[in-house]
Amino acid sequence: MPRKISAQELIASIGTERFPLVVANLVAAVLVKLAPRLAAYVAPGGTLLAGGIIGPRAPEVLGAMEAQGLRQTALRDDGEWVSLRLELPR
């Protein structure tokens, strides 16, 4: 049976490496809480795709991401769910 790992173990295993693409399909409250950590994993010039956002909560998520230096480059809204494409400037 696979061993479950904690969020702390997962974060520790990634270390401080930065990536050109980070994908996070999480509910808005979790995206807001993790915004600093998610942004820290995006390389300069890289992209964060954030999904799983209920429409009315999108401004809150966008604000949290912008506070970390990310800028919105696209938004997709299907009428219920929103996805954001954000980039970290070089």
C-alpha positions in Angstrom: 0.0 0.0 0.0 1.4 3.5 -0.9 2.6 5.6 2.0 0.7 8.8 2.6 2.9 11.9 3.1 2.0 15.1 4.8 1.9 18.5 3.1 5.1 19.4 5.0 6.9 16.4 3.6 5.8 17.2 0.1 6.9 20.8 0.4 10.3 19.7 1.9 10.8 17.3 -1.0 10.4 20.1 -3.5 12.8 22.3 -1.7 13.5 25.8 -3.2 13.5 24.8 -6.8 11.5 27.0 -9.2 9.5 25.8 -12.2 8.4 27.3 -15.5 4.9 25.9 -14.9 3.0 25.4 -11.7 -0.5 24.0 -11.7 -2.9 24.2 -8.8 -6.5 23.0 -9.0 -7.7 23.8 -5.5 -10.7 25.6 -4.0 -10.4 29.4 -3.5 -9.7 29.3 0.2 -6.7 27.0 -0.2 -5.4 28.9 -3.2 -5.5 32.1 -1.1 -3.8 30.5 1.8 -1.1 28.9 -0.3 -0.5 31.9 -2.6 2.9 32.7 -1.1 4.1 29.1 -1.4 2.7 28.7 -4.9 4.3 31.9 -6.1 7.6 30.9 -4.6 7.7 27.9 -6.9 7.1 29.9 -10.1 10.3 30.8 -12.0 10.7 34.3 -13.3 8.9 34.4 -16.6 7.0 31.3 -15.5 3.3 30.6 -15.4 0.9 29.5 -12.6 -2.4 28.0 -13.7 -4.9 28.2 -10.9 -8.3 26.4 -11.2 -11.1 25.0 -9.1 -12.3 28.6 -8.3 -16.0 29.2 -7.9 -16.8 32.4 -9.9 -17.6 34.8 -7.1 -14.3 34.0 -5.3 -12.1 34.7 -8.3 -11.3 38.3 -7.3 -10.1 37.1 -3.9 -7.8 34.6 -5.4 -6.5 37.1 -8.0 -5.8 39.6 -5.3 -3.9 37.1 -3.2 -1.8 36.1 -6.3 -1.2 39.7 -7.4 0.0 40.4 -3.8 2.8 37.8 -4.5 3.9 39.6 -7.6 2.0 37.5 -10.1 0.1 39.1 -12.9 -3.0 37.8 -14.6 -2.6 37.0 -18.3 -5.8 35.1 -18.9 -9.1 34.2 -17.2 -11.5 31.4 -18.3 -15.0 31.4 -16.8 -17.5 28.7 -17.8 -20.3 30.4 -15.8 -19.6 28.5 -12.6 -15.9 27.7 -12.4 -13.0 30.1 -13.1 -9.4 29.3 -14.0 -6.6 31.9 -13.9 -3.4 32.1 -15.9 -0.8 34.1 -14.0 2.8 34.9 -14.8 5.7 36.0 -12.7 7.6 38.8 -14.5 11.2 38.3 -15.3 
